Amino acid sequence: MLQKSPSIDSKVRSRIYGHGKGWVFTPKHFQDLGSSAAIDSTLRRLKAAGTMRQLARGLYDYPALDPVLGTVAPSADAIARALVVRDAIRLQPSGAYAANELGLSDQVPSRIVFLTDGPARKIKIGKREIHLQHTTPRNMATAGRKSGTLIQALRHLGQDQVDENVLAILRRQITDSDRPIIQRDLHHAPAWIADLLRPLIAPPH
C-alpha cells in the first residue's frame, strides 16, 4: 500500500515549527514545497488559525510568548534575515544598532538602520521602525560579516569616543575565526578604524 505523501500544509507547518519560536519568514522560504498559490493559501490558513502572524506585506513570524509580557516582538536581526530572502538584497547593521549588536550599548534603538544595496525604505513593525538606507558598494563590501558591524559601530561612535573600555568590549567580540576575515576586510575601512582594529585582531600572546 502506497504511503500518502505529506500535504503542503504539513510541510510548511513542520518547517515553521522546526525553526522555532521567533522565526521570521516569507513565502519564499517555502517555494521548494509547492506553487506560490498553494503556499499563499497555506499561510492564510495558518494566520487565521493563530499559528503565525503577519508583520508586513509578505513578512510573517512564528511568535514567541513571554509568561509576563505576552507575545514578544521579533528581533530586528530576525526581520533583516527574512528581508534578505524576500527581496534578494544584502543588509548591514549600522549606527546605534551596530553598536548595540557589539555590546557597546545596552539599549536597542527605536530607530534601527540597516545599510543596503537595495532601495531605501522604512518598515514599521509595531512600535519599531527599521530603516533600509541605500549606500555605496564600498559600505556593502563587508555586509553580513563581523568586520562590517565593527566598521559601522566605530563610524557611529566616532574616533574621539573610542577609549580603552570600548576597545576591550570589541576585543571580547572577536573570535579566532573572525581574525583572518577582519584582516582581509581592513582595506574597506577608513584609515583610523583600520588602525584601531589591527591590534584587536593580533593573535594573543
ZIKAUR-V665320 format. One record per residue. RES is the residue in one small letter. SS is DSSP state (h for helix, s for strand, l for the rest). PSI is psi in radians with two decimals (none if undefined). Layout:
# ZIKAUR-V665320
res = <RES;RES>
ss = <SS;SS>
psi = <PSI;PSI>
This chain:
# ZIKAUR-V665320
res = <m;l;q;k;s;p;s;i;d;s;k;v;r;s;r;i;y;g;h;g;k;g;w;v;f;t;p;k;h;f;q;d;l;g;s;s;a;a;i;d;s;t;l;r;r;l;k;a;a;g;t;m;r;q;l;a;r;g;l;y;d;y;p;a;l;d;p;v;l;g;t;v;a;p;s;a;d;a;i;a;r;a;l;v;v;r;d;a;i;r;l;q;p;s;g;a;y;a;a;n;e;l;g;l;s;d;q;v;p;s;r;i;v;f;l;t;d;g;p;a;r;k;i;k;i;g;k;r;e;i;h;l;q;h;t;t;p;r;n;m;a;t;a;g;r;k;s;g;t;l;i;q;a;l;r;h;l;g;q;d;q;v;d;e;n;v;l;a;i;l;r;r;q;i;t;d;s;d;r;p;i;i;q;r;d;l;h;h;a;p;a;w;i;a;d;l;l;r;p;l;i;a;p;p;h>
ss = <l;l;l;l;l;l;l;h;h;h;h;h;h;h;h;h;h;h;h;l;l;l;l;s;s;l;h;h;h;h;l;l;l;l;l;h;h;h;h;h;h;h;h;h;h;h;h;h;l;l;l;l;s;s;s;s;l;l;s;s;s;l;l;s;s;s;l;l;l;s;s;s;l;l;l;h;h;h;h;h;h;h;h;h;h;h;h;l;l;l;s;s;s;s;h;h;h;h;h;h;h;l;l;l;l;l;l;l;l;l;s;s;s;s;s;s;l;l;l;l;s;s;s;s;s;l;l;s;s;s;s;s;s;s;l;l;h;h;h;h;l;l;l;l;l;h;h;h;h;h;h;h;h;h;h;h;h;l;h;h;h;l;l;h;h;h;h;h;h;h;h;h;h;l;l;h;h;h;h;h;h;h;h;h;h;h;h;h;l;l;h;h;h;h;h;h;h;h;h;h;h;l;l;l;l>
psi = <2.26;2.38;2.30;2.30;2.63;2.53;2.84;-0.68;-0.84;-0.58;-0.75;-0.80;-0.72;-0.70;-0.72;-0.85;-0.61;-0.60;-0.44;2.99;2.46;-0.12;2.33;2.33;2.99;2.90;-0.50;-0.41;-0.17;0.21;-0.30;-0.13;-0.29;-3.02;2.80;-0.71;-0.73;-0.70;-0.80;-0.71;-0.74;-0.77;-0.63;-0.73;-0.73;-0.61;-0.78;-0.56;-0.16;0.13;-0.61;2.99;2.72;2.20;-0.66;-3.10;2.12;0.37;2.18;2.88;2.77;1.65;2.43;2.57;2.34;2.37;-0.42;-0.82;-0.28;-2.47;2.24;2.41;2.48;2.69;2.69;-0.61;-0.70;-0.69;-0.76;-0.76;-0.65;-0.68;-0.63;-0.73;-0.81;-0.75;0.01;0.90;3.00;2.55;2.55;2.08;2.46;2.91;-2.45;-0.51;-0.68;-0.72;-0.71;-0.70;-0.54;0.09;0.24;-0.17;2.44;-0.35;2.20;2.14;2.56;-0.49;1.84;2.23;2.25;2.32;2.59;2.73;0.04;-2.98;2.61;2.37;3.01;2.37;2.12;2.13;1.87;-2.24;0.00;2.36;2.24;2.08;2.19;2.04;1.98;2.42;-3.07;2.73;-0.59;-0.76;-0.45;-0.07;-0.46;0.29;2.39;0.07;2.75;-0.66;-0.68;-0.75;-0.68;-0.82;-0.79;-0.64;-0.73;-0.65;-0.75;-0.75;-0.75;2.60;-0.65;-0.33;0.00;1.95;-3.03;-0.58;-0.77;-0.79;-0.66;-0.71;-0.78;-0.68;-0.66;-0.36;-0.25;2.08;2.96;-0.63;-0.37;-0.55;-0.91;-0.55;-0.77;-0.70;-0.77;-0.50;-0.03;-0.54;-0.20;-0.20;2.64;2.68;-0.74;-0.59;-0.72;-0.70;-0.61;-0.63;-0.52;-0.84;-0.50;-0.47;0.03;2.42;2.40;2.50;none>
